Structures are given as C-alpha cells and as structure tokens.
Amino acid sequence: MDKYENKHTLNMDGQSKEHELDLPLFSNISEIHVLHYILDLRCCQEKKIFNGSVTVIFERVRESPQQSKTGDNDNVHDGKIDQNSQESSELPYITDQHFEVATNDSIVQNSDHDYCAQCSAQDAMETQGNTSTVIKPDSFVEPIYHEQCDEPNEFLVMLDAWDLNIDKVHSLYFESNMSYYDISHDKEKLNGILIKARSDTVKYCSEKKCLKMWIPEGKQDSQLPYVLRISYTTQPYGQSLKWTVDQDGRPCVYTHGHWINNRSLFPSQDVPGGLSTWSAHITVVDDLTVLMSGDYNAVVKETGISGYKTYFYETKMKVPSSTLALAIGHWECCEIISNDNIIDSLDSPDIIPCSLYCSTCKLELAETLLKNYIPRCMKAAFNLLGPHPFKRLNIVIVPSSFASLGMASLSLIFLSQSTLSADGHMLIRVAHEISHSWFGLVIGPSDWHEEWLSEGFCTFTESIIHSYADETPEKDFKLEQEIYDYLKYQTLTSELQSVSEDLQSLRHCSKDNSTQASDTKFVVNGVNPDKGFLQLHYLKGYFLLRYLEKKVGSYKFHQYLQLFVTTFNHMLIDSMDVLRLFFKMFPEKRTDDFCEEIIFQTWLNAPGVPKELNKPAMVDNIYEQETSNLEKTIIEANQTLLKLHWRKRQKLDICTMLVVPELKIVQILLLLDKLLQYNNIHHSILIHLNNGFQFSHSNADVRHKWCELVVKHKLLDCYHDVGNFLIADQAMGVYLFGELIISRNKEQRKLALECYKNIENDMEDGVKTIVKTMLFGS
C-alpha cells in the first residue's frame, strides 16, 4: 500500500461505529501551529459552491511546549491567548485574488476567466509527485496521531476538513521576512512579493474528514514560517454552509453553526487550542452583500471584472477557526448605532457601532424592536461585564430554516426570525448573544465538552442584561426570575428524563472520574444530532451559577463575574478555573461539603439533577399567586363543563364564567405550563383562553407552549397554529414534531408529515435527520 493512502480498515458502511457520533480531531497541533489563514474565495450561487484557495502560514513546534490550559498551542503562555503577539511579529502576508507565482505547474489567473467556469470540481486527482486518492464522501477515517513519514526529509501537516474537493497544494518559500499586516491592502506590493516566491507542489491525501500534506525538510529558512497554498472547491452538500433563500425568496448562504464547524468551508486546525488570526477576500456578484466576523467592517473593492466585487475582512485576534462566520445575500441594511452617535455620546465606552441586515419584509419590525433595545442592552452588558471586546457589531436576521435562536461570532450575530415579536419578549436572546462576546469568544473552553462555560454563563447573564435593557424594576425582576427559574427547572428535568446518561453531564468524564481534561482525539457526541438540540449545558450550567450566587448574594456574585472577565480575558479555561477563582474570592465559604472537588463531582461529572438543586420555590410571589388563582378558576370551570350534558353546555356563557384577566408574559408562560399538567381540558375552555390571551399571536415562547396544549388535547380547530409554528419557527419546532408523532393520532401524524414535506428541502441537516427518524424510523 502506498504510504499516502488510507491505512485504516473500514466496515461495510465505511463507518467506524465506535466513533460515528463523535467529532474527530485530526490536526497534529503538537507538531504544527497555524499562525494565520488567508481565504481567497469566490461564491457561485448557481452551483452552491465556493472556489479558490486558503493560504496557511504555520510554524513547526520543534520542542514539545510545556502543557498549559490551551493544550499544545505554543503561542499561548500559561493559558493566556497573546492577542497582540501577531501584530509585533514579522510574518509573511501572502494573498491576492490574482495570485501568481513562478512555478513549473502553472496557476491560472482568475482575471482571465469567468468565475462560474472556475467552479468545476474533480472527484479524484493525481498529479506528478505522488498525490493520493480522494476518499469517497461517505467514508470515515480514524484520527491519526504522530504518524511518521517514511521519508526522513519530509514532515506531516494534518488539517481538519470535511467534504472538500482539493485541487492542488503548493509550498511557498521566501528569502526574507515581511509583515503580512503591513501589506494586506497593497495589491501591487503583494503581487511583487508573490512573483519572487519559489513554489513547489506538495504531496497530499484528501480524505473525507481531514487533509494530510507532506512537506519537504530544509527548503525554508528555519527562522521563517512555512506557507502552504491549498486550492480547493467546496461541495454543495458541505454541512458548514446553508444554501437557502431569505424571507423575500432571494438566494443566500451562511455558516449556520453546524457541529462540524467550518470544516467544509476551509481546512484548518479545528481543535482545542488551535488559535490563529485570519483574513479573507470573498468575491461575489455586484448585487450581493458579504457579511463576516472580523475586527472592522468590510473593505469593498472592484475586481476589474465587470459584475463582480471583493469584500475584505480580517481579525488580528487569535481565535479558533470555528468562530469565523459568513453570510452572503441580498440584505437590506439600517443603522442601529452610528459612529456619529458614539462620538456625540457622553457614554461612548459602553456602546459600539451596530448595523442591522435582513430581508426587506422583516426590516421594519426588526428595526422597530432593535433601534432602542440594542443601545440599552450594550450599556447593561458594559455595566455588568466591562468594556466591549470588539469594535463593531452587525446583526443578521437569517432565514426561517436557521435551527437556533441565535449565534454569535466576532462582531457578527445571527438571529432567528422567531426573536422578532412585537412584545419584545424574545429580545432576551439578543442579550444572550451579546454576552457571548465575553463568554465563548474572548474567554473559551479549553475542552470542547465543557460547553456550559459559554452557554451556562450567557444564560445566567442574559436575564440580568435584559432586565436592565427592558427597564424592569428590581422587585419585578426578582419575582419574574423566580418563575423563570421554575420553568427552566421543569425544562431541565423533563430533558434529563428523555436522554441517555452520557449526555447528562456538563463535561466528558475521564475513565477515573478525575478533574483532568478528557481524551483529545474526539469530541464525544460532537456530531450527535440529539445533543445539538439539548438545553442541558445552558440550564444545568445556569443553575450551577445560581447555586454559587445564592452562597454569596447577587451583588458580590456580580463582582465575581467582573473579576472572572478580567482574570481570564483572552484565555482558554476549564471548569476548575471557575471554581478556584470563586473560592479564591470567597475563601470563607469553603467547607467540607462546599468546595471545588465536591462541586466538580456533583455538578459537573455526575449525570442527572444535583442533589443541591431543588425545584425553585415561589413563596409569597404575587405573580405566581395570581396565576395559581386563575388556574384554579379554569379547572373549576372545566370540571363544570365536563359534567354537563352537551345541550346544557351550549347554554353556558363561558365569558361570564371565566373572565380572562391581564397577565404578564411570564405569568402566561407559567399558566400554560400548569395547564399542560392536566389530561382533560374541554376544547371550549382552551379556545376561550386563546381568544382572550391571544396565545396563537404572541411571541414564540408562548406560541410553542400553546401548540403543546393543542397537540396534547387534540384541538383540531387550532392545528393550523401548530402547522404555522413548525414552518415559521424551525429553531423551536423539533420536539413538536415528536409530540405529533408519539400521540399516535392520525390527524396529527398527517399534520407532521405535511409540514415536513413543506420544509424538508430547506431544513438544516440535524433537524431533518431527527424529524425524518421520528416520522419514518431509523
């Protein structure tokens, strides 16, 4: 067998059953450290592909660095991400969409060809220099670590990738060092440097889930970084990208936070501790707008080809490749916070420029909701957590097929259309995503199993930030928080009853149940569709922080959050860091039963509900009392109706018997939750309540619970509400499909099937897989 071919035995399906739900981590980060990526891609909407190259600037890890919290990243010292190290170092910046080098194997200049004509993909390739066979898309390859090349004058570079069509790989060599930041916008100087560069073709093996490249030794000055240029084409079925249409029916594409991250967009070191800077040239037709994460808004330039333009973005902060986000479409734009507002404002440090992008039909509602909310939300986040980590913010209202309520990246937030309700209730999700600027982006988990370090913290801070932004009085906030805690507890316990134990812990436990980091060859359950829709890391992580908060009080715990942000700024951390800092700040709270080790084992390592977490009490809560009184009245009216003959029921005036009072949103949610516990509520009662409270026209949280009631009680007259929800609110509708199926009611199964057929071609892969399994079995 040739040394560049796949050496691993696959089963009949081409799948490794042991790890088929795990995300493999291939990159040999202990040997290779990527410093910078340069994306040079052209978007072809018609073929649903990107075509171009990524230039990878990397250095070899000559000596095994001392282990830090960041894993093997040698540019991260004592667990700290050195944000400014790239700016002071001298490394070559090499990119240009008219890339041209002196080499025997010619590289076609894009300027002489039509872009779409460049988009043809090869299923297999073999060039001079022993390139290997491309593995078929349905194959699975076990991760390989520390593989030694047979040739002593070559070393191996492995990058994580997924379904990429690799055309060729070149290694570039330079005679001198130069700053890639200084010349990033100077195309003429850049081309001059590239023409002088020496180039060799590189042996490589393109597999479904990784890219291996063998680099010759001794051709590059040991003091300079290595440079690889990988020419490739994405696949239309690549899972990192969602090709769809917006709410106006116009084509768009965006990175939708798939569990394989950006691996089918570009090859990268997509592993814990893989931190790099990046820059990107994205070329599109003139009528499209490109939005990306990055430090600043785009620099837009003409390409010299009629009908095309290029957007340039970059970040000088070292970040995981998974944090790069992209959205291309016919977006309408409105300014939420302009630079002029900030200059003229006395409170300028607490807000940053912000623009809103969305389809035409959603622009008016989105602008109305966000124009006043965003500035207040930013100020509230600033007061709680400190200065904003980024210099700008763009918000995109993505299409209805988006399988989440929101997603945050550097300076860019995607929001589901489900967050746009006239009552503003769902805007709490904006507070959640803004919180990710601190928790998840500038402070991240060193172990990808510990998602709670991002999601738990953001779930905790979202309600605080939202209450300030919504100008909720403190007394009302406390009352509402008690009810929301009860509802969160109900959701958590219900979820824990329906999932396997291996999905119930906040971290992946080592075999000895220790506090050490988990095995780094895989992210266990990293591609498990069931995990993607669990709220466990959000809710169990939230309750852990609430547990700590109650030990010291809200004021002191908010001070702890501020210390947490400043202590771990630009760091990758683990769960023990959270606990150590807490007891360092509050040493007097440590006891034999309340200490790092006990909390670690009971809250983080153990499945199920921790014994310290009891159902939240709502003692002397006036909102709960009013809701319970209404519940009692409803049930009494229901019992009366159920006892009467149908002719006598017709003579009853339900409006007189059951007066619908005015309730807060939190009370309506609590009422619906309470009503879901009853098995037999008369249809006329439910219709009367819907007429009074307008459940079916409320925000997505209320409509979801209303749909649950409709399904449970087989309220045929309101099945259209369920159908509308499943189509318009795909981010929240997965489990409604399940409830329709398990009811074993023919009409409900028919409804589920009709809705599935209506949206199946536009559903995200994970949602589609789960719903399809519910409907048709595995």
N, C-alpha and C positions, 0 to 999 in steps of 0.2 A: 504494500500500500504506500502511495506517495505520502511524504511527510506532511504535505499541506492539505491532505484530505481529512475528512471527519473520522476520528478513531473510535468513536463511541457506538456501541451496539444499541439499536433502537428496536422497540417492539413492533408488532404488525401494523399498529396505527401510527407509527412514527412518534409516539408519545412516551415520555417517562412517567408512568403512573404515580410514582412516589412523589414527584415534584410538579405535577401538571397544574396545580393551583398556586404554586409558588413563583415569585418573580426572581429569575436568575440574575446574579451579579457577576458578570464576566470580567469587567475591566481589571487589569493587573495593576492596580493603583499602588501596590507596594513596590513596584518596579518603575512605573511610568507616572508622571504627574503632568496633566494638561494645564497649561497656563492660560491659553486664550483660544477661542474659536472665532473663525470668520466665515459667516454664512453668505453665500452669493447665489441666490435662488431666484428663479422665475416661476411665477404662478400661472398655470394653464387651467383655467376654469372648465373649459370644454372637456378636457381629458381627466380632470380632477387629480392632477399631479403637480409636484414641484420638480424642477430640473435645474441642476447647477453643480455647485461644489461646496464643500466645507474645508477650510484650511485649518489644520490643527497644529498649534505651537505647543511643544511639550519639552520636558526635560526628564532625564533619567534619574532615578533615585539610586545613587551609587552605593550608599550605605543605608542600611535599614534604620530609619529615624526612630528615636525613642517614642514609644506609643503614647499618644495623647488622646483626649476625648474625641478628636476628629478622625481617629483611625490612623491611616498611613499618610495623610497629607503633610508633606514636609514643610509646606509654607504656612502651616497653622501651628503656632507655638503655644504650648500649654493650653490647648483647646481654643485659642483665640484666632479668629479669622483676621488676617492682616489686610485690612481694607485698602490701605494706601501703598502696599509694597509694590504693586504693579506700576503705580504712577512714577515711582522713583527708579525702577529698574529699567535697563535698556534691552528691549526685546524687539525683534523684527515684526512690524505690522505689514502683512502682505495680503492684499485683496484688491480686486478690481473686476467689474463685470466684463471688461475687455481684457481678460487675463491672457498674458502672452509670455512665453519663455522660450529660450533657445534649447531645443531638445530634438533628438532624432525622431521621437514619437510625437508628431505634431498635435497641438491642442487647438481645436477650431475656435476662432474668434467669433463671439456671438454677434458682433456688429454686422457681419456679412450674411446673416441667415435669419429667416423668420423664426420667432420664438417657439411657436407651436410645432414647427418642423423639428425642433431640437428635442421634443418630448418623447421620442420613441424609446422603449425600454427593451433590454435584452434579458432573456430568461437564463442564459448561460453565456459565459465568455471565457476565452482562452487566448492570452496574448503571450508574446515572446517573453520568457522569463519565468515559466512555471507558475502561472496563476492557477488556482484550484477551481473545482466545480462549485457552482452555486447550489446550495441545498434547497430543495423544494419548499414552498411556503408552509406546508403542513408538518414539517419535521421539527423535532425538538432535540436540542443538543445539551448534554450535561455541561455545567460550567467547568472550565479547565483552569487550573491554577499552577503557576510557576512551571509551565511547560518549557522544557529546554529545547532549543533548536538543535538540529543535527549538525548544522554548520557552526563552527566556532566564531566565525566572523559575522554573525547575524544575531539580532535580538528581537524579541517578540513584543509587539504592541497589540493589545486587545481592547476593543471598544464595544460598548453595548449598543445594539441596533436591533431593528425588528422590521422584517419585510422590506428592506431597502434593496434597490437594484444598483449594485456598484458597477460602474463602467471601467474605471481605472484609478490607480493610486500612484502619485508621484512624490518623491522626496526631493526637497529643495535645499540647496546649500549656499551659504553666504560667506563672503570673505571678511565682513565687518559687522559690527552690531549697530542697531539703529532702533529708535523708539517707534513702536507702532502707533502710539497715540499722536505723536507729532505730525505724522504724515497721513493720518486717517482720511483727511478730506482733500489731500493733494494728489489728484489722479496722475498728473504728469510725472511728478517725482516718484510716485509709486510704480508706474509703468517702467520708468528708467531703472529702478531697483530690480524689478522682476526680470527684465531682459538680461541683466548681468548675472542673474542667478543660474547656477548649474542645476540640472534636473535629471533624476534617474527614475525609471519605472520601478515599482515595488511589488514584490511577491505578496499575494494576499489570498485569503479564503473568506468568502462571503457566505455566512450561514444565516439561517432564519433569524436567530436572536443574538448574533454577535458578528463582529468583523475582526479578523486576525490579519496582521501585517508583519512581515519580516524585514527588518531594516538593517542594511549593511553597517558594520562597525568601521570606525576610523575615517569616514569621509567628511565628518563635520568637526570643526574646532570644538574641543571639549568644553570651552568656556561659553559657547553659544548654544541656544536651544535648538532642538530639531523641529523641522517643519514638514508636514505632510499635506498634500492637497488631494482630497478624495472627491472624484467626480461621480455623481450618482443621480438617480431618479427615484422619487417616492412612488408608492403604489396607490392606486385609487382606493384600495381596501385597507390601507395603513390605518391602524387604530388610533394613532395620536391625533389625527386630523378628522374633523367633522365637516364633510362637504354637504351643504344643505341649501335651503332658501330661507330668507328672512320673512318677517311678518307681512311684507309687501310682495312676496313671491319672487324676489330677486336673488340670484345666486350669491352665496357667501361661503367662507371656510374659516374655521377657527380651531385652535388647540383646546380641547374640551376637558382637560384634566383626566385623561384616561389613565388606568393603573399602570400602563407601560410607560407613562410619562411621555417624553418627546422622542422616543427611540425610533419611531417610524417617520420622523421628520428629519433627524440628522443623527449620525453616530457620535457618541460621546462617552465620557466616563460617568455613567449614570449609577453611581454607587455612593454610599455614605462616605463623607469626607472628600468627595470629588468636587472641589470648588475652583471655579475659573471665571475669568472675565470673558466677554464676548462682544462682537459687533456683527451687524447684519445689513446686507444690501438685498432688498426684496423688490423685484421688478414686476410691475403689473400693467395692465392696460389703463389708459388715462382716466376712465370713469370709475375706477376702484380706489378705495382708500385703505391703506395699510396701517393698522394699529399694533404696536408691540410694547412689551415691557422694555425698560431701559431707563437711563438717567434723565434724558431730555426728550422733548417732542421731536418728531422726525425732521431730518433734513431731506427735502424732496428735490430731485434733480432730473432734468431731461436726459434721456439715454442716447439721443442722437438718432433714434429710430422713431419714425412717425407713429404716434398712437401709444407709446409706452413711456413710463416714468419709473424712477427708482426711489425707494424710501430707505433712508439710512438711520439705524438705531444702534446704540451701544450702551454697555454698562462697564464702569471701572470698579465696581464692587465684585469681589469674588463670591460667586453664588453657585448652587447646584444647577446643572443643565436643565433639570426638571422645572425650574422657575421661569424659564423663557416662555412667554405666551404670545400668541399671534391671532389677529382677527382681520380678515380681508373681506370687504363688502361695499355695498352702495350706502354707506352710513350717512345719515343726516347728523349735523353737529350743532350743539348750542353750548355756550359758555356758562358754566355754573359759578366759578370764581375766576375772575380775570386777574392778570398781573397788576392792572391799574387798581383793582380793589385792595390788593395786598399792599401796594405802595402807599395808598391813601389811608390805610387802616392803622390805628394805634396798636392793634393786637396782631400785627403781621406774623409773629413767630408761630402762632397757633393755627394758621391756615396755609394751604398751598394751592397753587392754580389747579383748577379742575374743569374738565370738559366732559360733556355727555354725548354719546354716539348711539344711535339706534335707527330703526326703520321709521319711515315717515308716519305711519299710522300710530305709533307708540310715543312719538316725540312730545306731543302736547301734555299728555298725562305724566310722562316721566319728568319733564321739565318742571311742571307744577309741583310735583312731590319733592323733587330733589333740590330745587333752587334755594329754598330756605333751610331744608334739613341738613344738607351737606356741610355748610359752614358751621352750624351749631354742633354737628357730630364731630367735626375736626377739632373744634375748640374743646369739646368734652374729652376727646381722646388725648389731646395735648395736656389737659389739666390732670388726667389720671396717670398717663404713661410718659409724658415728656415730649420733647421735640420730635416732629415727624421725621422718619428716617429718609424719606425720599423727597425730591424737589418738585414733583408734579403728580397729578392723578387724572387718568382717563377712565371713564366708566362706560361699558358697552352693555346695552340690553340685547342679549343674544336670543336666537330663535327658540321657539317653544320646545324643540327636541332636546334642549340642554337638560341633562339629567341631574342637575344640582341647583340649589337656590342661589349659589354664588361661588366665585372662585377668585382668589387674589394672587397677583404676581407683582413684580417690581413696577410700581407706578401705574398698574392697569388692573381693573376689577371687571369681571364678567358678572352680570346679574340676570337672573331668570325673570321673564315677564310676570311670573307669579308674585314677585315682590311689589308689583305696581297695583296697589289697591287704594281706593280713594280715602279710606280712613287712616292710612299711613301706618297701620299696624305692622305690616311686613317689612318696613324700613329697618327694623331691628337687624335684618340681615346685612344691611349696609354697615351698621356698627360692627358686626361680626367680621366682615371682610376688611374693614379699615384696621381692626385690631390685629389682623394678620401681618400688617406692616412690621409690628414688633414680634409677635408670636408666630413663627413659621418662616419669616423671611430674613430678618436680621438676627433672630435667635431661632435656631432649628435643632431638631433631634439628631444626635449622633447615631442613634439606632432607629431605623425607619419603622420598626414595630411600635415605637412609642409615639404614636400619632397624638395621643392625648396632650403632649407637651405643646402642641399647636392648637388643636381643636378644643381641648378642655379649657385652656386659658382664654381663648376667644369667646367661648360660650359663657364663661364667667364675666368677662369684661363687657360683653355686648349689652347686657341689660343695664349696667351702670351707665355706660356711654349713651345708650338710647334714652334712658330716663332723663338725663341732663339735656340731651338734644330735643326731647319732646316736652321739656319743661314740666316734668311730673313732680309735684310736691313730695318731699321726703316721706311724709306719713303715708301718702298714697302708694309710693314706691314700695315701702315695706309690706303693706297689705297685699299689693299685687304680686310681689316677689314670693310671698308665702304660697299663693295659689299656683303660680308658675312652677314653683319647686314641687308642689304636689303633682301637677300634670307631668313634669319631667320624670318624676319617680314612677308614675304609672306607665309611662312610655318605656322607661328603662327596664322595669320588672317584667313587662309584657315581652320585651325583646329578648331578655335573658331566658325566658321560658321557651323560646322558639328556636334558639341557635345552639349549636354544639359547644361543649366546654372550651374547645381550643380557640373559639372566637370570643370568649367572655373576659379575657384578661387584658389589662392595659399595656402589657408588654409580653413579648415571647419569652417564656421561661427557659433558662438553660436546664440541662438534664439534672443538675444538682440543686436546682431551685435557688441558685445564688443570685447575687446582685450584679454579676458580670454581664457584659454585653452578649447578645445572642450570636449564634453562628452567622457569619457574614457572607456565606455563599449564596444564600437565598433570602428574600423577604417572604417569610412563611405566610401563606394565604394572600400573597401580594397580587395575584390575578384571580382570586376567588370572587365571582360575581356577588355572592351572598354578602361578603364583607363590605363591598362597596356601598351598600345601602343601609348598613347598620349605623345607629347613632351612639353606640356604646362608648367610643372614645370621647365623644362630645359630652355625654351625660355622666358617665362614671367619673371622667376627669373633672367635670364641673362639680360634682358632689364631693370629690376629694378636696378641692379648693374651698368649697363651702365649709367642709369639716374643719379645715385649718383656720378659716376665717372666724368661725364661732369660738375657737380657742383663745383668740386674742382680741376680737372685736373688729368691726368694719374699718374704723379709722386706721388702726395700726396695720391691718392687713393691706390696706391700700398703700401705706408707706412701704410695706414689704414688696408690693408689686413694683413700685418705683425703684427700690433697691435692686430687685431682680433684673429689671430692664437695664440699669446702668452697669450692674455687675457682669451680666452675660451678653452685653452688647457685642454683636458680630462674633458670636461663639456658637459652637455645636455642643449641646449639653445632653445629659441623661437624667433619668428620674431622681437619682440620688442627689444630683446637684440642687434640685428643687427643695428637697428635704433638708439637706445640710445647711443651705442658706437660711431656711426657716428657723432651725434650731440655733444657728449662729446669731440670728437677730433676737430670738426669744429663748435663750438657754434656760430660763426659769420654768419654762413649760415642759421640759423634758422629764419624763417619769419612766418607770419600768414598762408601763403599758402604753405609753405615748412617746415613741422615739422613732428614729429613722428606720431601724430594722423591722419593728412591728408594723409600721405603716406600709413599708415596702412589701412585706409578705401578705398583709391582709387586703390592701387596696390595689396593689399593682400586679403581684404574681398570681393571686388567687382568682378563680372564676367566681361567678355569682355576685350576690349583693353582700358587701362587707357587713359584718355584724354591727358595726358602729352606725350604719346607715339605716335609720328607721323611716317609716312613712312620715313625711313632713306634716306636722300638726298645724292646724289653722285655728288656734284657740283665740276667742274674742276677736275674730276677724269679721268685721261688719260686712265686707263683700261676700264672704263665704256664707254668713248667716242669711243675707238677703237671697242668695242663690238657693240655699237649702230650703228656705221657706217657699220659694217658688216651686222647687222640685216637689215638695210635699203637696202643694195645691194641684200641680199637674197630675200627680199619681192618684190623688183623691178623685179628680175629675175623670181620670182614665178608668178607675175602678167602677165609677158610676155608669159610664158608658158601656163598659163590658158586661155589666149585669142586666142592662135594659134590653128589651126586645127592639129589633131594628126600627119598628114603626114609632116607638116611643123616643128612640134616639133622634129621629128626624124632627121631633117637636122641641128638642132642647136647643137653647141658644148658647152655643159654646162661648161666644164672645162675652156674654154676661157671666157665665160660669167660670171662665178662665181669662182674666184680664192680663194682657201682656204688658209688663212694666218696662221702663227704660233701664237697660243694663250696660255696663262697661263691656268691652270686648273680652277682657279676662273672665268676667262672670259668665258671658255667653259660652266661652270655651269650657268652663267648669260645668255649666249646666248640661251641655251636650255630652261631656264625659260621664256625668252622673246618669243621664238618660240611657247611655249605651250599656249600662249595667242591668237594665230591665229587658225581659224577654218578650213582653207583650204590651205594646203601646198602640192604642187604637189609631188608625190612619187619620181620622178626622182631627185628633189631637195634634199629630205631627204636622199636618197641613196648616192647622190654625197657628201653630208656633212659627212655622216658616213664613206665613203671611205677616205675622207680627214682627218677627225679628229679622226677616229678610236674609235668612241663612244662605240661600242659594245665590244671593247677590253681594255677599260680604267678601271679606278677604280670604285668601287661600287656606289659612289655618281653619277658619270657621267652616268654609265650604267642604274641606276634607272630612271634618267630623260629621257634618250634615250628611254627606254621602255615605259615611259608615252607618248612620242611622237608617238611611233609605235602604241600603243593602240588607241590613240586619232584619228590618221589619217588612221587607219586600214591598215597599211603597211604589207600586207600578207607575202611578201618576207622576212621580219625580225621577224616574230612571233617566230622563234626559239630562238632569243635573249631574248625574254620575258620568254619563257619556261625555258631556261638555268638559267636565273636570279631567277625565282621562286623556282627552285630546289637547286641551289648552294648558294643563298643569302637569306635564310629563315628569317634572322634577319631583313630584309628590305622589304620583299615581300608582306606583308599582304595587304596593300592598293592597290597594283597592281591587286590582285585577285578581289578586289572590283570594280576597273575600268573595268576589263574584263567583269564582270557581268552586271554592270549598262549600258554598251554600247548596250546591247540587240542585239548584233551581234552573229549569230550562231557559226561562226568560233572561235570567241573569247571565248564564253562560253565553247565550246568544248575544247579549249586550257586550260582554267582554270580547267575544270573537269579532263582532262588528267594529269595535273601537280599535282592536289590534290590527285588523286588515286596513283600517283607515290610516294608521300612522306607522305601520311596520317598516316601510321603506325609509322612513326618516328617523326611526328610533335609534338611540345610541346602543352600541353593541351589548353592553352589560344589561341594560334594561330589556332589550329584545331577547337576550338569552334566557333571562329569568321568566319573563312573561310567556315566551314560547314553551318553556318547560312546564309552566303552570297549565297551559292550555292543552298541550299535546303530549306531555310526558317527556322524559329524557331520551 
